[in-house]
Structures are given as C-alpha cells and as structure tokens.
Amino acid sequence: MSNQTDKANAFHALHVRGRPLVLLNIWDAGSAKAVADGGAPALATGSWSVAAAHGYADGEQLPFALALDNARRIVAAVDVPVSIDIESGYGDAPDAVAAAVRGTIQAGAVGCNLEDSFPRDGTLRTLDDQVRRIRAARAAADAAKIRYFINARTDVFFQAGVAHDAAALDAALARARAYADAGADGLFAPGLADADLIARLAAAAPLPLNIMASAVTPPAAKLAECGVARVSHGPGPYRQAMKLLGELARAAYGHAAG
C-alpha cells in the first residue's frame, strides 16, 4: 500500500462482523515480517509480548520511547496496516493519551488499543474519565487527517470477583456505547469467553467486537457465528515462539549440560 491513509482505510475495511480479522499479535520487526509474509492483511502488536521481548514486564513498564522506536521498525519492515498497543495511553490525563496517539501516528501506525483500566493494578477507570481520554485520542487522530482506528479495550471481564453474567454484559455495553459516542472505532473485550455472552455483546454493541483467543474461548468459526469482527491472539504467539526456542536450546545443549 502506498501510504498511511490507504493503510488506515484498509484497516477499517477489515473489521467485518461475522468475518473476523485474525491478528497473530507481533512484537518486533522480525515477527512482523514473518506474519506478514505468511499472508496477514494487517498486524497489531501486543503489549505483553513487546515488553517481554525487550526484557520488561507488562503494564507500561516498557519506556514509551522504546515502544515507539519498535513501532517504527515494524512499520518499516512490512507493507500492511499496523496497529500499536499503547496499553492505557502512558498517562492518566487526556493530554498524555493524545500525545501517545500522535506518537504512534508519527511512527506510521494506523490504529491503537487503549485500555480503560489502570496499569498499576488493573482496576477500572471511571466511565467519565475514560470517555475524556478517548475523546482526546480521537481529536489527536483527526488532527492528523487519517482514519485512525481506536480499539477501545474494556477490562470489565478482567475484574476480580466479577461474574461473567448479564450484569457484566450490561456494564460492558454501557462502556461500549459511551466509547462509541466519544469516537472509538472498535470494542475489545478480553477475558470474555462464553459464546452466548459474546454473541449478545456483538449484537448489541455499536462497535465491531474484538475478542482475545485463548484456550477457553470458542474456536474461530464459532466466534464468526457470534458476530465477532476481530480476533486477537495476545501473548500466545510470543509464548509459542519462545517455547519452541527453548526446546531447540535444550536439544542443542541438553547433552553438554547433563
């Protein structure tokens, strides 16, 4: 694709309810090229994997300057749209979130994930606070004049002690509607694995739904039936790659070590 505008438009078009965009989340330029060469129409980083690959824990422990440098290298390595996971925006204030979004755009990205929980402990921000942060992100993106995709992540289903039931679904829907009004383009609900609740959320939410694949989520075909528009694999690809590398190392060095 010739430019960032074309990539942004293409990335939006890939989000189709019932025909989900599958993202094997990448962590550096090498993994980006491997996945793109495998046929991926778009790429997205996963914060956990990027942090781990650089020797940091997740939760905005990775310096943002390093995250942006990594993003620039990824964008330069491939010719498909790239979305960057900026976790909770690297700051509480709306201005900080706007600055983070501008940084990803300058790096060549066409979208981001933006969480509604605090990185220090995973508790939810108030709805009003997150709406202000999304509005700031939207304004920063619009000023750049590209169709930047804000994937608004809600951690309702990650809260300790919260049952995955109708009440949690209603809470997620309230956030989805408010986030859509604030300018979000997608809803990411990691932790949700029940097929019935996924289908109900996909049908009622005003935004295309992103689900994180895991050992307990329905298979891809079922998620498509539920109306999901995007399936992320989170840290899974990184963990599998590192598992394979560990197995190769044990095969290479195991005899000498014994």
C-alpha positions as a LaTeX table, in Angstrom:
\begin{tabular}{lrrr}
\hline
Residue & $x$ (\AA) & $y$ (\AA) & $z$ (\AA) \\
\hline
Met1 & 0.00 & 0.00 & 0.00 \\
Ser2 & 1.29 & 3.38 & $-0.94$ \\
Asn3 & 0.70 & 5.47 & 2.16 \\
Gln4 & $-0.62$ & 5.69 & 5.68 \\
Thr5 & $-4.02$ & 6.98 & 4.55 \\
Asp6 & $-4.56$ & 3.95 & 2.32 \\
Lys7 & $-3.48$ & 1.62 & 5.10 \\
Ala8 & $-5.83$ & 3.27 & 7.59 \\
Asn9 & $-8.79$ & 2.91 & 5.24 \\
Ala10 & $-7.88$ & $-0.69$ & 4.53 \\
Phe11 & $-7.61$ & $-1.48$ & 8.24 \\
His12 & $-11.12$ & $-0.17$ & 8.87 \\
Ala13 & $-12.48$ & $-2.23$ & 6.00 \\
Leu14 & $-11.06$ & $-5.42$ & 7.51 \\
His15 & $-13.38$ & $-5.15$ & 10.53 \\
Val16 & $-16.49$ & $-7.02$ & 9.41 \\
Arg17 & $-18.98$ & $-8.51$ & 11.84 \\
Gly18 & $-19.12$ & $-12.25$ & 11.31 \\
Arg19 & $-15.94$ & $-12.30$ & 9.24 \\
Pro20 & $-13.30$ & $-11.53$ & 11.84 \\
Leu21 & $-9.87$ & $-10.10$ & 11.17 \\
Val22 & $-7.44$ & $-12.54$ & 12.81 \\
Leu23 & $-4.39$ & $-10.91$ & 14.37 \\
Leu24 & $-1.41$ & $-13.00$ & 15.44 \\
Asn25 & $-0.03$ & $-10.26$ & 17.65 \\
Ile26 & 3.60 & $-9.46$ & 16.88 \\
Trp27 & 6.37 & $-7.94$ & 18.96 \\
Asp28 & 9.20 & $-6.74$ & 16.71 \\
Ala29 & 10.18 & $-6.22$ & 13.09 \\
Gly30 & 11.21 & $-9.85$ & 12.65 \\
Ser31 & 7.94 & $-11.29$ & 13.91 \\
Ala32 & 6.05 & $-8.66$ & 11.91 \\
Lys33 & 7.74 & $-9.69$ & 8.69 \\
Ala34 & 7.18 & $-13.37$ & 9.38 \\
Val35 & 3.44 & $-12.91$ & 9.97 \\
Ala36 & 3.02 & $-10.51$ & 7.04 \\
Asp37 & 4.89 & $-12.88$ & 4.74 \\
Gly38 & 2.51 & $-15.60$ & 5.92 \\
Gly39 & $-0.39$ & $-13.68$ & 4.41 \\
Ala40 & $-1.70$ & $-11.45$ & 7.21 \\
Pro41 & $-3.62$ & $-8.46$ & 5.78 \\
Ala42 & $-2.80$ & $-6.36$ & 8.86 \\
Leu43 & $-0.69$ & $-6.51$ & 12.00 \\
Ala44 & $-1.06$ & $-5.49$ & 15.62 \\
Thr45 & 1.41 & $-5.52$ & 18.47 \\
Gly46 & 0.57 & $-6.98$ & 21.85 \\
Ser47 & 1.91 & $-5.01$ & 24.81 \\
Trp48 & 2.75 & $-8.10$ & 26.87 \\
Ser49 & 4.81 & $-9.61$ & 24.06 \\
Val50 & 6.58 & $-6.36$ & 23.15 \\
Ala51 & 7.50 & $-5.79$ & 26.79 \\
Ala52 & 8.73 & $-9.36$ & 27.28 \\
Ala53 & 10.78 & $-9.27$ & 24.08 \\
His54 & 12.58 & $-6.19$ & 25.41 \\
Gly55 & 13.12 & $-7.52$ & 28.92 \\
Tyr56 & 10.29 & $-5.69$ & 30.69 \\
Ala57 & 7.08 & $-6.64$ & 32.46 \\
Asp58 & 3.72 & $-5.62$ & 31.02 \\
Gly59 & 1.82 & $-2.68$ & 32.48 \\
Glu60 & 3.61 & 0.28 & 30.87 \\
Gln61 & 6.98 & $-0.77$ & 32.29 \\
Leu62 & 8.46 & $-0.60$ & 28.78 \\
Pro63 & 9.59 & 3.00 & 28.17 \\
Phe64 & 7.27 & 4.58 & 25.63 \\
Ala65 & 10.17 & 5.92 & 23.58 \\
Leu66 & 11.33 & 2.33 & 23.13 \\
Ala67 & 7.80 & 1.22 & 22.23 \\
Leu68 & 7.65 & 3.91 & 19.54 \\
Asp69 & 11.07 & 3.01 & 18.17 \\
Asn70 & 9.91 & $-0.60$ & 17.97 \\
Ala71 & 6.75 & 0.55 & 16.19 \\
Arg72 & 8.75 & 2.49 & 13.60 \\
Arg73 & 10.89 & $-0.58$ & 12.88 \\
Ile74 & 7.78 & $-2.75$ & 12.49 \\
Val75 & 6.09 & $-0.30$ & 10.11 \\
Ala76 & 9.27 & $-0.03$ & 8.04 \\
Ala77 & 9.55 & $-3.83$ & 7.77 \\
Val78 & 6.11 & $-4.51$ & 6.26 \\
Asp79 & 3.65 & $-3.12$ & 3.73 \\
Val80 & 0.42 & $-3.80$ & 5.60 \\
Pro81 & $-1.50$ & $-1.71$ & 8.17 \\
Val82 & $-0.09$ & $-1.78$ & 11.69 \\
Ser83 & $-1.91$ & $-1.08$ & 14.96 \\
Ile84 & 0.04 & $-0.43$ & 18.16 \\
Asp85 & $-0.99$ & $-1.48$ & 21.66 \\
Ile86 & $-0.44$ & 1.60 & 23.85 \\
Glu87 & $-1.94$ & $-0.08$ & 26.92 \\
Ser88 & $-3.61$ & 2.65 & 28.99 \\
Gly89 & $-2.10$ & 5.50 & 27.00 \\
Tyr90 & 1.01 & 6.03 & 29.11 \\
Gly91 & $-0.60$ & 8.63 & 31.34 \\
Asp92 & $-3.81$ & 9.35 & 33.19 \\
Ala93 & $-4.54$ & 12.76 & 31.68 \\
Pro94 & $-6.29$ & 13.07 & 28.31 \\
Asp95 & $-3.37$ & 15.16 & 27.03 \\
Ala96 & $-0.99$ & 12.28 & 27.74 \\
Val97 & $-3.18$ & 9.88 & 25.79 \\
Ala98 & $-3.36$ & 12.33 & 22.88 \\
Ala99 & 0.43 & 12.60 & 22.87 \\
Ala100 & 0.75 & 8.81 & 22.81 \\
Val101 & $-1.62$ & 8.57 & 19.85 \\
Arg102 & 0.29 & 11.26 & 17.98 \\
Gly103 & 3.49 & 9.32 & 18.61 \\
Thr104 & 2.07 & 6.16 & 17.04 \\
Ile105 & 0.81 & 8.09 & 14.03 \\
Gln106 & 4.24 & 9.66 & 13.54 \\
Ala107 & 5.68 & 6.13 & 13.72 \\
Gly108 & 3.42 & 5.12 & 10.84 \\
Ala109 & 0.71 & 3.20 & 12.70 \\
Val110 & $-2.96$ & 3.38 & 11.69 \\
Gly111 & $-4.56$ & 2.41 & 14.99 \\
Cys112 & $-4.11$ & 1.59 & 18.64 \\
Asn113 & $-5.53$ & $-0.36$ & 21.56 \\
Leu114 & $-6.48$ & 1.83 & 24.51 \\
Glu115 & $-7.38$ & 0.23 & 27.85 \\
Asp116 & $-9.85$ & 1.53 & 30.43 \\
Ser117 & $-8.01$ & 0.11 & 33.44 \\
Phe118 & $-5.10$ & 1.38 & 35.50 \\
Pro119 & $-1.79$ & $-0.33$ & 34.60 \\
Arg120 & $-0.71$ & $-0.48$ & 38.25 \\
Asp121 & $-3.48$ & $-2.81$ & 39.40 \\
Gly122 & $-5.96$ & $-3.47$ & 36.59 \\
Thr123 & $-8.90$ & $-1.73$ & 38.26 \\
Leu124 & $-11.31$ & 0.13 & 36.02 \\
Arg125 & $-11.19$ & 3.84 & 35.44 \\
Thr126 & $-14.48$ & 5.67 & 35.82 \\
Leu127 & $-16.56$ & 5.81 & 32.67 \\
Asp128 & $-16.35$ & 9.60 & 32.52 \\
Asp129 & $-12.57$ & 9.56 & 32.83 \\
Gln130 & $-12.17$ & 7.05 & 30.04 \\
Val131 & $-14.57$ & 8.94 & 27.79 \\
Arg132 & $-12.45$ & 12.06 & 28.18 \\
Arg133 & $-9.34$ & 10.08 & 27.32 \\
Ile134 & $-10.92$ & 8.56 & 24.21 \\
Arg135 & $-12.14$ & 11.96 & 23.07 \\
Ala136 & $-8.59$ & 13.30 & 23.37 \\
Ala137 & $-7.27$ & 10.34 & 21.38 \\
Arg138 & $-9.90$ & 10.92 & 18.71 \\
Ala139 & $-9.08$ & 14.61 & 18.45 \\
Ala140 & $-5.36$ & 13.86 & 18.09 \\
Ala141 & $-6.04$ & 11.29 & 15.40 \\
Asp142 & $-8.45$ & 13.51 & 13.48 \\
Ala143 & $-5.91$ & 16.34 & 13.52 \\
Ala144 & $-3.52$ & 14.02 & 11.67 \\
Lys145 & $-6.15$ & 13.59 & 8.96 \\
Ile146 & $-6.04$ & 9.82 & 8.76 \\
Arg147 & $-8.80$ & 7.36 & 9.59 \\
Tyr148 & $-7.04$ & 6.12 & 12.70 \\
Phe149 & $-8.68$ & 3.10 & 14.38 \\
Ile150 & $-9.14$ & 3.45 & 18.14 \\
Asn151 & $-9.79$ & $-0.01$ & 19.55 \\
Ala152 & $-11.31$ & 0.77 & 22.95 \\
Arg153 & $-10.48$ & $-2.04$ & 25.33 \\
Thr154 & $-12.72$ & $-2.60$ & 28.32 \\
Asp155 & $-11.42$ & $-4.73$ & 31.17 \\
Val156 & $-14.85$ & $-5.35$ & 32.69 \\
Phe157 & $-14.37$ & $-9.09$ & 32.27 \\
Phe158 & $-10.91$ & $-9.00$ & 33.86 \\
Gln159 & $-12.09$ & $-7.58$ & 37.18 \\
Ala160 & $-11.50$ & $-9.77$ & 40.23 \\
Gly161 & $-14.66$ & $-11.29$ & 41.59 \\
Val162 & $-16.85$ & $-10.17$ & 38.67 \\
Ala163 & $-19.05$ & $-12.94$ & 37.33 \\
His164 & $-19.34$ & $-13.22$ & 33.57 \\
Asp165 & $-23.10$ & $-12.75$ & 33.53 \\
Ala166 & $-25.83$ & $-10.39$ & 32.34 \\
Ala167 & $-24.76$ & $-7.68$ & 34.78 \\
Ala168 & $-21.19$ & $-7.71$ & 33.47 \\
Leu169 & $-22.54$ & $-7.67$ & 29.93 \\
Asp170 & $-24.65$ & $-4.61$ & 30.72 \\
Ala171 & $-21.60$ & $-2.88$ & 32.21 \\
Ala172 & $-19.57$ & $-3.63$ & 29.08 \\
Leu173 & $-22.38$ & $-2.39$ & 26.85 \\
Ala174 & $-22.66$ & 0.86 & 28.78 \\
Arg175 & $-18.98$ & 1.44 & 28.21 \\
Ala176 & $-19.22$ & 0.41 & 24.55 \\
Arg177 & $-21.95$ & 2.96 & 23.89 \\
Ala178 & $-20.12$ & 5.74 & 25.69 \\
Tyr179 & $-16.85$ & 4.90 & 23.96 \\
Ala180 & $-18.54$ & 4.90 & 20.56 \\
Asp181 & $-20.02$ & 8.33 & 21.27 \\
Ala182 & $-16.53$ & 9.53 & 22.28 \\
Gly183 & $-15.06$ & 8.45 & 18.95 \\
Ala184 & $-13.85$ & 4.88 & 19.37 \\
Asp185 & $-13.91$ & 2.61 & 16.32 \\
Gly186 & $-13.86$ & $-0.82$ & 17.94 \\
Leu187 & $-14.60$ & $-2.57$ & 21.24 \\
Phe188 & $-12.08$ & $-5.02$ & 22.69 \\
Ala189 & $-13.40$ & $-7.25$ & 25.48 \\
Pro190 & $-10.58$ & $-9.57$ & 26.57 \\
Gly191 & $-11.40$ & $-12.21$ & 29.12 \\
Leu192 & $-14.88$ & $-12.83$ & 27.73 \\
Ala193 & $-15.13$ & $-16.47$ & 26.63 \\
Asp194 & $-18.79$ & $-17.51$ & 26.88 \\
Ala195 & $-20.23$ & $-17.89$ & 23.37 \\
Asp196 & $-23.70$ & $-16.69$ & 24.33 \\
Leu197 & $-22.40$ & $-13.55$ & 26.02 \\
Ile198 & $-20.05$ & $-12.88$ & 23.12 \\
Ala199 & $-22.92$ & $-13.12$ & 20.65 \\
Arg200 & $-25.10$ & $-10.84$ & 22.76 \\
Leu201 & $-22.34$ & $-8.28$ & 23.10 \\
Ala202 & $-21.54$ & $-8.37$ & 19.38 \\
Ala203 & $-25.21$ & $-7.88$ & 18.51 \\
Ala204 & $-25.89$ & $-5.05$ & 20.95 \\
Ala205 & $-22.63$ & $-3.08$ & 20.86 \\
Pro206 & $-22.44$ & $-0.14$ & 18.46 \\
Leu207 & $-18.82$ & $-1.02$ & 17.66 \\
Pro208 & $-17.25$ & $-4.06$ & 15.96 \\
Leu209 & $-16.26$ & $-6.54$ & 18.66 \\
Asn210 & $-12.72$ & $-7.80$ & 19.26 \\
Ile211 & $-12.27$ & $-10.98$ & 21.32 \\
Met212 & $-8.96$ & $-12.39$ & 22.56 \\
Ala213 & $-8.42$ & $-16.02$ & 21.62 \\
Ser214 & $-7.39$ & $-18.36$ & 24.40 \\
Ala215 & $-7.65$ & $-21.98$ & 25.44 \\
Val216 & $-11.17$ & $-21.32$ & 26.77 \\
Thr217 & $-12.65$ & $-19.15$ & 24.02 \\
Pro218 & $-14.74$ & $-20.69$ & 21.24 \\
Pro219 & $-12.92$ & $-21.62$ & 18.01 \\
Ala220 & $-12.62$ & $-19.06$ & 15.24 \\
Ala221 & $-15.58$ & $-20.42$ & 13.27 \\
Lys222 & $-17.83$ & $-20.11$ & 16.31 \\
Leu223 & $-16.61$ & $-16.57$ & 17.03 \\
Ala224 & $-17.54$ & $-15.69$ & 13.45 \\
Glu225 & $-21.03$ & $-17.11$ & 14.02 \\
Cys226 & $-21.27$ & $-14.94$ & 17.14 \\
Gly227 & $-20.70$ & $-11.82$ & 15.04 \\
Val228 & $-17.16$ & $-11.06$ & 16.17 \\
Ala229 & $-15.22$ & $-8.71$ & 13.87 \\
Arg230 & $-11.68$ & $-9.16$ & 15.18 \\
Val231 & $-9.82$ & $-11.96$ & 16.95 \\
Ser232 & $-6.55$ & $-11.16$ & 18.72 \\
His233 & $-4.10$ & $-13.75$ & 19.95 \\
Gly234 & $-2.40$ & $-11.58$ & 22.56 \\
Pro235 & 0.75 & $-13.12$ & 24.07 \\
Gly236 & 0.03 & $-16.56$ & 22.60 \\
Pro237 & 2.28 & $-16.31$ & 19.51 \\
Tyr238 & 5.21 & $-14.96$ & 21.55 \\
Arg239 & 4.85 & $-17.71$ & 24.13 \\
Gln240 & 4.72 & $-20.39$ & 21.44 \\
Ala241 & 7.77 & $-18.96$ & 19.69 \\
Met242 & 9.73 & $-18.82$ & 22.93 \\
Lys243 & 8.63 & $-22.35$ & 23.83 \\
Leu244 & 9.98 & $-23.60$ & 20.51 \\
Leu245 & 13.23 & $-21.70$ & 21.01 \\
Gly246 & 13.58 & $-23.21$ & 24.48 \\
Glu247 & 13.03 & $-26.70$ & 23.07 \\
Leu248 & 15.68 & $-26.10$ & 20.40 \\
Ala249 & 18.09 & $-24.88$ & 23.07 \\
Arg250 & 17.50 & $-27.91$ & 25.27 \\
Ala251 & 18.06 & $-30.20$ & 22.28 \\
Ala252 & 21.27 & $-28.37$ & 21.40 \\
Tyr253 & 22.72 & $-28.06$ & 24.89 \\
Gly254 & 20.98 & $-30.72$ & 26.91 \\
His255 & 23.69 & $-33.36$ & 26.48 \\
Ala256 & 26.51 & $-30.96$ & 27.41 \\
Ala257 & 24.54 & $-29.66$ & 30.38 \\
Gly258 & 23.98 & $-33.21$ & 31.62 \\
\hline
\end{tabular}
